[in-house]
Amino acid sequence: MSDPAIVAEGLTKRYGDERAVSDLSLSIPAGSVYGFLGPNGAGKTTTMRMLTTLAEPTAGRAEVAGVPVTDRPALTERVGYLPADPPVFDELTGWEQLRHFARLRGIPDEEADERIERLLDRFDLLGDADRRIESYSTGMTKKVGVVGAILHEPAVVLLDEPTSGLDPRAARTVRDMVAELASGETTVFLSTHVLPVADELADTVGVIDDGRLVAEGTPDELKARSVDAVDGEGEGDLESVFMDVTTDDRTPANAEPRDESPSSHPEKETHDRARIDS
């Protein structure tokens, strides 16, 4: 059996007195799709930022594609990451942006052009490739981000809400691509609020709440937990499990609502920008 593609042991992240992720442990097999679910502010994005070296863990350890998350240069060669807001330059065209991604990854121009053309065509964006991104819709920008995340054919891809803002056809293309990546032995770590997407694609689903992993199992295993406990009848669903294992009361009394966006943590934003620019 091959080594897990993603391993985390006691992974913890704090910002001052705030605990974003607490004692998270994961072991995700290579070539699988891991669906990562949780309420807003539960720690999903923070976890993905730690796994991609964009946030430094306060405690614990993690390896992705066999590389410690402390080794940024080695890890970035093996990993693709799509944040919820794709990191693009509005003044570039879609093609120029993807060429920029390819050069950062060391892909020769001729090889990059072939991949870019093929992927843009698949996402029905080839005809808009020479338009500036500032003229793109939210969905078109998300498509560029998806292509950029997989352009260098990484061993592990982390996707944060990849179908958000997409029309049904484009969302279907993303789902098909996730399935194809996994069938080709790429590991996909998929954060989504669209529970049917997790149900359809994920081999394993993990649910995080208040920074802690509160449930994990195959979709069928988790859905079985929602079947009526009295008579054993009925059909389970991930929404019922999600509601059962998460709570609305995650914010302490007299505290401000939690927000995982970088702007809610000035020290986080400054630190992460420095790491991205380095």
C-alpha positions, 0 to 999 in steps of 0.5 A: 500500500502506498503512503498517504498523500496527505498526513496531518498530526495534531495540526493546530493554528491560533491567531492570538487567543483565537483558535482557528484549527485545533489538534487536526489529524488526517490520513488521506490515501493517494488517488482519492477525493477527500470532501472537507465540509464545515460551517463558515468560520469552522477552519476549512480555509485555515486548514488548506492554507496550512497544507499549502504553506500559506499559513504556518501551523502553531503546533503539529505537523503535516506532509503533503505528497511526501513533503513536510509543509515546512518545505515550501519550495519542494511542496509547491512543485507537488501541489496545486491550490485553488483558493476561494478567490483565485489569485489573478491579475486583472490587467492580464488576459486569461492566456497571459495569466495562465502563461504566468502560472506555467512559467512560475512552475517551470513548464516550457512555453510550448508544452504550457501552450498545449495544456492551456489551449486544451484546458481552456477549450474544455472550460469553454473559455478559449474564445475569451482567452485574449480578453483581460481578466478585468472583463471576466465574470466571477465564473470565468475568473474561477475557471482560470483559477481551476486551470491554473491549479492543475496546469502543472499536473500536481500530485495533490490538488486542494480546491476551495469551493471550486464550483462556487460562481459557476453555471451548471455546465461549468460546474459539471465540467469541474466535477468531471475533472475532479473525478478524472484527476482521482482516477489518474492517481491525483489526490483531491482535497475538496472543500465545498458547501455543496453537499451533493458534490461531496456525496457524488465525488468524495471517497471520504468526507470529513466534517470540521466544526469550531476547528475540530474534526467532528465526523469522518467516513465514507459518504455512505457511512456518514449518511447511515448515521442520519437514518432514524434511530428508532425504527432503522428506516428512512434514507440518510443524507449528508445534510442531516449528518452535517446538521447533527454534528455541527452547531450554530453556537460556536461563538462565545458570549460577548465575542465578535463573529468569527471570520476566516477571511485574511482581512479578519486577521491583520497579522495573518494577512501580512504574514501570508502575503510575505510568504506568497511574495517570497 
